[in-house]
């Protein structure tokens, strides 16, 4: 439990999202003190409840993604369910939604309507292609955004088709942009005396914004960045190597002084003192030679010995961590990156810690993802509904 006021305390956030992008954005708000009310369909709720590994019928991912949130079930096709949502939005600070463009408009909840209802409302809209343009009505998941935004094209090895990164990175990056946009909109509202506004995040643009120098390199030189496996041409040496005991290590020795220390540490003073290799552009012209030297050295030693040499020489490096490696690692433990929580039946489990670390107003995880509709009564009671009214709403299918 936090011992000081959290930075987003007092903010009311309504989440209409499902699965990844919208719920992740709302989760970040909830971890830092916002009152997040997650609106779910009474018919099963967020599909994420059934994704990946299930514990007694509920996704372990759900318990993390929905932590600190209140679950309210509303049937938005029912007039009373829709009316309740409008009540919630009338004094909300942020609405987060990741429906396909036009869905809320069909419900009578377009931006013009919501802005008239609550001029202070900030509306975060996460979608595949944004709220405008010829593709706005097309469905688009994170994988599509990663493909269109350029990430998939450059991920993998040159002699094989593109590969995914292993997690739903497109959705998660879009969520981060959504939170950034919401906080900027809130600052404008609160410091500059402005009103609420729309934060329009397209998944493909969220990825595209991370593509470094891809566009100017093509525009100026006609250069198309291709898949290059574990190395990045133009930044040398930085790659993954395999040790004698079959384990993998990432070594980033592309800084000039770091490279020199690295070569000296492995007994290659000839390379450390070679003037051609003193800067990155020179090293990159001889990258195959350098990677061969590093491959052979790493392969001659077990991983622990490799890391010992690299650490003593102050060369940035890391074994390739699995979840098992993380759970016992001193750095993860020192930074409190595993929180101890309990599943609904009381079983203890660990979940990821809070990012980022704030020195004065840290975030926290106060409860795990709730059961479907767990907070119907308290949320509706705050809106003025008594027990009989809530029972009637349930009987009519509004909640």
Buried (B, 14 or more C-beta within 10 A) or exposed (E): EEEEEBBBEEBBBBBBBBBBBBBBBBBBBBBBBBBBBBBBBBEEBBEBBBBEEEBEEBBBBBBBBBBBBBBBBBBBEBEBBBEBBBBBBEEBBBBBBBBBBEBBEEBEBEBEBBBEBBEBBBBBBBBBBBBEEEBBEEEBBBBBBBBBBBBBBBBBEEEEEBEBEEEBBBBBBBBBBBBBBBBEBBEBBEEEEBBBBBBBBBBBBBBBBBBEEBEEBEEEEEEEBEBBEEBBEBBBBBBBBBBEEEBBBBBBBBBEEBBBBBBBBBEBEEBBEBEEBBEBEBBBEBBEEBBEBBEEBBBEBBBEBBBEBBEEBEBBBBBEEEEEEBEEBEEBEEEEBBBEBEBBEEEEBEBEBBEEEEEEBBBBBEBBBBEBBBBBBEBBBEEEBEEEBBEBBBEEEBB
